[in-house]
Amino acid sequence: MNATEQATRAPGRHLVVPRVLTFLTRTNGAGMQEVLLLKGAPSKRLWANKYNGLGGHVEATEDVYTAARREVKEEAGLDVAALMLRGVVTIDTGFDEHGRRPGVLMFVFTGEAPAQPALPAREGTPEWVPVAALAEYPLVDDLYALLPRTLNGAFFYGHYSPQADGTLHYSFTPAG
């Protein structure tokens, strides 16, 4: 099959941007599970001073796994040996001003943190957050629903749909 046969030109179909989101975990010296989150820099346009996973866009020259490892390196200075795909989320952003329906296809990964320390980046500061205390942190809105599903180890599918007030509604389906 050639590249032109892959086109999606039908009205109403998604044209998606692939993104990755990764959550590294570790057990601290007190035996508590922690997850590495990135506290957004105060100057960020999106999620300033809020906590999110490590991630971003997939470059045209890479697969999603390579992109996830690259983003972890860029945002925390960490080389991860292995990641596990935990979920796939379709994000419907509604119609744009040109009548197109762009969206996001997000691939959610987990992995064990290497022994090396996480380093700050332009996007923000990596911080280890106790999993038991996640509700006490200012997380990016979807993480309150997404993160527990991701950390439980079961694969899931998600769909975010736009609401009239501009927010997104989150729904999840377990695989299987």
C-alpha positions as CSV (number, residue, x, y, z in Angstrom):
1,M,0.0,0.0,0.0
2,N,1.4,3.4,-0.8
3,A,1.2,6.6,1.3
4,T,-1.7,8.3,-0.7
5,E,-3.9,5.3,0.1
6,Q,-3.7,6.1,3.8
7,A,-5.3,9.6,3.4
8,T,-8.3,10.5,5.5
9,R,-10.2,13.1,3.5
10,A,-13.8,12.3,4.4
11,P,-15.7,15.0,6.2
12,G,-16.0,14.5,10.0
13,R,-13.1,12.1,10.2
14,H,-10.3,12.9,12.7
15,L,-7.0,14.3,11.5
16,V,-4.9,13.5,14.6
17,V,-1.7,14.7,16.0
18,P,0.1,11.8,17.8
19,R,1.4,12.6,21.3
20,V,3.0,10.6,24.1
21,L,2.7,10.8,27.9
22,T,4.9,8.9,30.2
23,F,4.8,8.2,34.0
24,L,7.9,6.9,35.6
25,T,7.6,5.2,39.0
26,R,9.9,4.2,41.9
27,T,9.6,3.1,45.5
28,N,11.3,5.6,47.8
29,G,13.4,4.7,50.9
30,A,10.3,4.6,53.1
31,G,8.6,2.0,50.8
32,M,6.1,4.5,49.3
33,Q,5.4,4.4,45.6
34,E,6.2,7.7,43.8
35,V,5.5,9.0,40.3
36,L,7.7,11.4,38.4
37,L,5.7,14.4,37.3
38,L,6.7,17.6,35.6
39,K,5.7,20.8,37.3
40,G,5.0,23.2,34.5
41,A,7.2,26.3,34.4
42,P,5.3,29.5,35.4
43,S,5.9,30.9,31.9
44,K,4.2,28.0,30.1
45,R,1.1,28.8,28.0
46,L,-0.5,25.6,29.0
47,W,-0.6,24.0,32.5
48,A,1.7,26.6,34.1
49,N,2.5,25.6,37.7
50,K,0.5,22.4,37.3
51,Y,1.8,18.8,37.3
52,N,1.7,16.6,34.2
53,G,3.5,13.5,33.0
54,L,6.6,13.7,30.7
55,G,5.7,13.9,27.1
56,G,4.9,15.7,23.9
57,H,4.5,15.4,20.2
58,V,5.7,12.5,18.1
59,E,8.0,13.7,15.4
60,A,7.3,12.6,11.8
61,T,10.5,10.5,11.7
62,E,9.8,8.4,14.9
63,D,7.5,5.8,16.3
64,V,5.6,6.5,19.5
65,Y,7.9,4.4,21.7
66,T,11.0,6.3,20.4
67,A,9.1,9.6,21.0
68,A,8.3,8.6,24.6
69,R,11.9,7.8,25.4
70,R,13.1,11.0,23.7
71,E,10.6,13.2,25.7
72,V,11.7,11.6,29.0
73,K,15.3,12.4,28.1
74,E,14.4,16.0,27.0
75,E,12.2,16.8,30.0
76,A,14.0,15.0,32.8
77,G,17.4,14.1,31.5
78,L,16.7,10.4,32.1
79,D,17.5,7.4,29.8
80,V,14.8,4.8,30.4
81,A,15.6,1.2,29.5
82,A,12.0,0.1,28.9
83,L,8.5,1.5,28.7
84,M,5.2,-0.2,28.7
85,L,2.2,1.1,26.7
86,R,-0.7,1.3,29.2
87,G,-3.4,3.2,27.2
88,V,-4.5,5.0,24.1
89,V,-6.6,8.1,24.4
90,T,-8.5,9.8,21.5
91,I,-9.0,13.5,22.2
92,D,-11.7,15.2,20.1
93,T,-11.0,18.9,20.0
94,G,-14.1,19.7,18.0
95,F,-14.2,21.5,14.6
96,D,-11.7,24.2,13.8
97,E,-12.4,27.5,12.0
98,H,-11.9,25.7,8.6
99,G,-14.5,23.0,9.3
100,R,-11.8,20.3,9.9
101,R,-11.9,18.1,12.9
102,P,-8.3,18.0,14.3
103,G,-7.7,15.9,17.3
104,V,-5.0,14.2,19.3
105,L,-4.1,10.5,19.7
106,M,-2.3,10.1,23.0
107,F,-0.2,7.0,23.8
108,V,0.3,6.6,27.6
109,F,3.3,4.8,28.9
110,T,4.8,3.8,32.2
111,G,8.3,2.7,33.2
112,E,10.6,2.3,36.1
113,A,12.8,5.3,36.8
114,P,16.6,4.8,36.4
115,A,18.8,5.4,39.4
116,Q,20.1,8.7,38.0
117,P,18.5,12.0,39.3
118,A,15.9,13.8,37.2
119,L,17.1,17.2,35.9
120,P,15.0,20.4,35.3
121,A,14.2,21.4,31.7
122,R,12.8,24.4,29.9
123,E,9.3,23.0,30.2
124,G,9.4,22.7,33.9
125,T,10.8,20.9,36.9
126,P,10.5,17.1,37.4
127,E,9.3,16.2,40.9
128,W,8.7,12.9,42.7
129,V,5.1,12.9,44.0
130,P,3.8,10.2,46.4
131,V,1.1,8.3,44.6
132,A,-1.0,8.3,47.8
133,A,-1.0,12.1,47.8
134,L,-1.8,12.8,44.1
135,A,-5.2,14.4,45.0
136,E,-3.4,17.1,47.0
137,Y,-1.4,18.4,44.0
138,P,-2.5,20.8,41.3
139,L,-2.5,18.3,38.4
140,V,-3.5,18.9,34.8
141,D,-7.2,18.3,34.8
142,D,-7.3,14.9,33.1
143,L,-4.7,13.4,35.4
144,Y,-7.1,12.9,38.3
145,A,-8.9,10.3,36.1
146,L,-6.0,9.2,33.9
147,L,-3.2,8.6,36.3
148,P,-4.9,6.0,38.6
149,R,-5.9,4.0,35.5
150,T,-2.4,4.2,34.1
151,L,-0.7,3.1,37.3
152,N,-3.0,0.1,38.0
153,G,-1.2,-1.8,35.2
154,A,-4.3,-2.7,33.2
155,F,-4.5,-1.5,29.6
156,F,-7.3,1.0,28.8
157,Y,-8.8,3.1,26.0
158,G,-9.9,6.6,26.6
159,H,-11.9,9.3,24.8
160,Y,-12.0,13.0,25.6
161,S,-14.9,14.9,24.1
162,P,-15.5,18.7,24.0
163,Q,-18.3,20.1,26.1
164,A,-20.3,23.3,25.5
165,D,-18.4,25.1,28.3
166,G,-15.0,24.5,26.6
167,T,-14.0,21.7,29.0
168,L,-13.4,18.1,28.0
169,H,-15.4,15.1,29.2
170,Y,-13.2,12.0,30.0
171,S,-14.4,8.5,29.5
172,F,-12.4,5.3,29.7
173,T,-12.9,1.7,28.7
174,P,-10.8,-1.2,30.0
175,A,-9.3,-3.5,27.4
176,G,-10.3,-7.0,27.2
